[in-house]
């Protein structure tokens, strides 16, 4: 069933955000009140594609025609209704609310953008997120002819212009209204107002805030329609980023005006620029699946001779969510679209390319213009240069780099900045974290790291492969993963390979076929029992080890450690109030003032006085409603509430990042029984 105000089902076309804003603005106030209900009803109606038109039977006498060349409605005139009230009828507005949001305009760059994202990136595509395989991770669009740096427009003014500040003020008010209403109250009218403000910002040259507004509306729709890939944390992040941008660009955003470089960063760019890279010798690293609510495909990673990471993507929209995972897996067999290279993405993850006339974006995306020439070349093992240099950086330094990159705009993050390259020894499954859920643990230079699947979709191979690896404690691996921001070290595994020196005598080992090049793409390739060589005397590992058994004679594989549980900072007390405001709006916090006050007491008891003060301020602004002389509540612009919420959200982000960095850098280990490395309580 198509969601009423969600991303739109596979039968509906996409629509540009400015078209949604224009059509909804044409409704009368009376019809705007009926818009949400009308969209919910229209979503149940059958849709019949016919060439560039989509036909929707509203009732026995009324028919909607959605003209969408290429699957995207680009003009309000393309939405036609046969009722007597057209064009100012509720049917046209309901139709654009049902359709998923597409790119803001033809000048948008090839980067989907969130999340995610497409997406970041995330946006025409899926939203920005932690990574391409996540439900809200950045999906790379098909490579297009790049715009070179020489075609860049003239540099804009150093500081925000009057037109930009006016657009920012409107965008900030619309974002604050959505926050104050919460997802339950942010219906079609508020969404259209935010899209209208985002379109004005885009026309003023504020591309990054405009994309952030579209991302917020996309996630609000997913929340309201109960999309399976909706995550409240992603919606809160999108709102925080939008309010951060509008606050920084606004007149009251800082004590002093931002610098020219900072202003340019806040503005963003209309199209991602590609610079000439000349000749490149690329060595394939690994390939991962990309799977979002609207797109599916693969992303291949490669290293050049200098050790810099680059990416090549093969991501396309999917028409059926049930077929999205097979589409992502099947995309690994599609040819890499660089010059005349005759190899698939799976092969490229283990082979190489010699490229002439290469172009590459600042984020590492390789262009596929007509002047690019590429031929297949040999690859190298992960233990040979230049690939081996990725594992030379200490884990704590890699974590610091990943956390720092997360604060940058998605399009400005260097390729692979969120990836960790580690050498680990599997310890087995054991309870981990506050909930005590068994997870696959590994030792990494004395740290106990929880290894998690990069994507939980059952159609991908991540979970099955990790379950098989859990049967081989003592297996030494060279791994690539994406940092999971948590107080304890956690990593989402993407690929594994053979470590330097190979396995020792009596140790488990990988026994991969020769065409695998001693590495496995965990999301695309399902491992078999024959891919592991276990010692003959190895006992089946218990999923949860209650107490260390007596050590028998002879060499034994490491067993899952007993992980001590240090007391954790109660960050969740602040985070859940921030997220409660996103779902229930300002009123929900005002009604729950007593519980918020108790949370503030616990935060102060834990030494988080700043967090407690911010929570008190958030509660106070939620309750403070202006009244007229008769005592009636009057509407306000929600500026004070939005500012208090933004301060609490930013503090929670910084605190979570600091705890994550501390978990990797400060966790000390001591030798446990049987020589096992067991983390000590901090």
Secondary structure, 3 states (H helix, E strand, C coil): CCCCCCCCCCCCCEECHHHHHHHHHCCCHHHHHCHHHHHHHHCCCCEEEECCEEEEECCCCCEEEEECHHHEECCHHHEEECCCCCCCCHHHHHHHHHCEECCCCCCCCCCCCCCCCCCCCCCCCCCCCCCCCCCCCCCCCCCCCCEEHHHCCCCCCCCCCHHHHHHHHHHHHHHHHHHHHHHHHCCHHHHHHHHHHHHHHHHCCCHHHHHHHHHHHHHHHHHHHCCCCCCHHHHHHHHHHHHHHHHHHCCCCCCCCCCHHHHHHHHCCCCCEEEEEEEEEEEEEEEEEEECCCEEEEEEEEECCCCCEEEEEEEEECCCHHHHHHHHHHHCCCECCCCCCCCEHHHHCCCEEEEEEEEEECCCEECCCCCCEEEEECCCCCCCCCHHHHHCCCHHHHHHHHHHHHCCCHHHCCCCCCEEEEEEEEEEEEEECCCCEEEEEEEECCEEEEEEECCCCCCCCHHHHHHHHCCCCCCEEEEEEEECCCCCCEEEEEEEECCCCCCCCCCCEECCCHHHCCEEECCCCCCCHHHEECCCCCCCCCCCCCCCCCCCCCCCCCCCCCCCCCCCCCCHHHHHHHHHHHHHHHHHHHHCHHHHHHHHHHHHHCCCHHHHHHHHHHHHHHHCCCECCCCCECCCCCHHHHHHHHHHHHHHHHHHHHHHHHHHHCCCEEECHHHCEEECCC
